[in-house]
Amino acid sequence: MHLKPSLLAIILTCLFLQPFESVVNAAELTIDEIINIAGRQRMLTQRIAKSYLLIGQGVATDKFNQQLQAGQQLFEKQLVQLASFLKNQQQDVLLVPMQGQWSTFSQLVTQKPQFNQADNVIKEGDRLLAACEQLVIVLEQQVKGKKGRLINLAGRQRMLSQRIAMLYAGLSWRVTGGDLQQHLQAAVDEYDRALVMLRSSSVNNEALNSALDKVISQWRFSRSGFNFMKNNQYVPFVIAATTEFMLKKMEGITSQYEAIH
């Protein structure tokens, strides 16, 4: 997979910059912002697992160690934020599954990455993802109209970008114990469908359409990297870099939907 020098420079420059805004006081947050934060938790489950798998393979270990640690810290900060908001709404019971599964998952990923634990990390990460997803669904139901759905859909694209990178990393490390290829194809297909839905939304303004077009263009490039798998050739760093670009763009797009009145 050959990259143009200018594109390679861009993705390598942005790869390890923190794309997320700082955490603010939960009392100041709206339900739209809380949906965004809960959706970001979904993404972090896959991002952390991806970093674990890449570190285990010896891929840019210093950088992905930083990414893994930053992901854990942000997840915990946002967990506190969600707990505060839900307690004020007398809905704190909704967070119990996420809190319990986070305890299990975080204990795994704080250990030195080992091949014989890779499958467990993927499975526990998926269980945590399911707990996060359930919370997002409940929160989305509290928002009238299309807005909550669009925030959820755009936010889910962030998760899918990291899930695609995580599953690809699992395949490149030859992790067994689950049909990673099938799950990867499902994530790719879902990402495709959601991009079409977002791009065709009637609430989009010119800025949103322009941002989505950039993601679509990058996504086409990223997909070309999957062709190498047919010959058992993998480019995990390149896939991690290109999906990181997509993540950052979708982070901004999710915030743009959040800001719509």
N, C-alpha and C positions, 0 to 999 in steps of 0.2 A: 504494500500500500504506500504509494508515493505522495508526500505532502508538498505543496508549494511552500517555499521558504517563508513567505510572509504569513501564511496561515499557520504554519508550525510555530512561528515566533509568537503569534497571538495566543494560541491555545496553551503554549508552555508558560507564557507570562501570566495568564489568568488562572491557570490550573489550580494553584494552591492559595489564591487570594480568598479571603472569607467573603462569601457572597451574601451573607445574611445580616440583617439589621440587628442592632443591639437590643437586648431585652428591656422592655419598659414596665412600669408598674401595672399590675393586672387591673387595678381599680380604674385606670385610664383607658382601658381597652373596650372596644365595641364588639358585638357578636361577630361581625365580619372579620375583625382582626383575630379573634379567637379561633374562628374556622381556619384562617390562614396558618396560625401557629400550630393548631392540632394537625393540619395537613402537613406541615413541615416536619412534625414528629415522624410521620410515615416515611418521609424521604430519608430521615436520619437513620432509621433502622437498616435501610439498604446501603446507605453510604458507609456506615460503620462496618457492616459485614464485608462490603467491597474492600475497604482499606485493610481489614484483617487478612483477606485472601491474597491481596497483592503483596503485603508485607511478607507473608509466608512464602511467596514465590521469589522474594528478593527483588521486587520491582520498586525502585525509588523509595527504599525503606524509610529514610529520614522524613521525606515529604509525606508519605502516607501514614507514618506514625503521628505526625503533627495533625493530619486530617482526622485520624481516628480519635485522638485525644480531644480535639476541638469539637468533634461530633458528640462525644460523650458529655462534655461540659455543657454544650448547648441543649442537648436533650434534657439534662437534669435541671437546667435553669428554666426551660419552658415547662417542664413537669410541675415545678413550683408555681409558675405563672398560671397554668391551667387549674391547678388545685385551688389557688386563691380565688380565681374567677368562679369556678363551679361551686365553691363553698358559699360564696356570696349569693349564688342563685339556688342554694340548697339542692345542688345536683352533684355533690362531690362523690357520691357512690358510683357515678359514671366512670370515674378515673381509676377505680380499684383494679380492674383487669390490666390496664396499662402499667400501673405501678408494680404489680406483682410480676408481670412478665419482664419488665425492665430489670428487676433485681436479678432474675435468672440470666438474662442475656448479657448484662453488663459484667457479671462475674466471669463469663466465658471470654469476652473480648478484651478483658484487662490482662489476661494471661498471654504469654509469648505464643504467637501463632504456631500451631502444629497441624500438620497435614491430617492426622487422625482425629482432630477436632473440627475440621473444616465443615463437614456435613452437619454436625451439631450446631455450629454457628449459623449456617444457612437456615436450618429448620427453626431454631429458636428466634432468629431474626424475623422469619415469616410469621411466627406466632405473635410476636410483638407488633408486627405490621398489622395483623388482623385486629388486634386490640385497639390500635390507633385508628384504623379504618372505621371501626364501630363507633368510636367517639365522634369522628367527623360526620358520619351519617346522622347521628342524633342532633348534633349542633346545626347541621344544614337544614334540618326540618324546622328550625326555629326562625328561619329567614324566609320572608315572603318573596314571591317572584323568581326571576331567573338568576338574580345576583348570587345567592348562596350556591346554587348549582355550578355557576361559572367559576367561582372562587375555588370550589372543591375540584372541579374538572381540571383547571389550570394547575392547581396545587398538586394534583395527582400526577401530572406530567413530570413534575420535579422528582417524585418518587420513582416513576417508571424509568427516567433517565439513569438513576442510580441503581435500580434493579437490573436493568439491562447490563450495565457495567459490572455489577456484582455477579450475575449469572455467567457472563462471559469470562470473568476472572476465575470462577469455579471450574468452567470447562477448560480453561488454559492450564489450570493446576491439576487437571484430570481427577477432580473430586467425584466420587461415586456416592450412591445412596439415594439418589433421586434423579428424575428425568430432567436434568438441567436444560438440555436442548429443547425439550418441549415447553418448559416454562419460559425460556428465552424467546421462543417464537411467539408464545402467547403475549408476552410483554411488548414485543415489537409490534404485533398486530393491534394491540390495544392503544399503543402510542400513536400509530397511524390513524386509527379511527377518531381518537380524541382531537388530534390536530385538525382533522377535517371539520369536526363539530365546532371547535373554537373559531376556526377561520371563517366559518359561515354564520356565526352568531350575529343577530341583528343589532346587538348593543355595541358592537365594535366601532371604535372611532379610527381615524387614519393612523394614529400612533400605534394602536393595538394591532391593526392589520400589518403595519410595517414590521413590528417586532415579531409577529407570528411568521411572516414571510422569511425572516432571517433564520428562525428556528427550523422551518421547513427545509431551507437550503442546506443548513448544517446537518440536518437529519439525513438527507439524501447522501451526503458525504460519509457520514458515520456508518450507514448501512453497507457501504462498499467494503468495510473492514471485515464484515461477517463472511464474505466470500472466501477468505483465506481458510476458514474452518473446514471447508470441504477437503482440504489436503492436510488437515491436522496442523496447520500453521496458525499461530495466534499472535496478535499484536495488542496485549492487554494495556500497555501504557497509552497507546494511541486511542483506543476505545475509551479509556478513562478520561483522557484529555478532551476528546470531542464531546462526550456526554457531559463533562463538566461545563463546557461552553453552553450546551443546551440547558443545563440546570440553571445557570446564572440568568439566561434569557427568560426562562419560565418563572424564575423568582420575581423578576421585574414585571412580567405579564400578570402574574397573580396579584401583585400589589396594585396594578392598574385596574384590574377588575374590582378589587376591594374599594378603590377610590371612586368608582362610578356611583352617581347619585340618582 
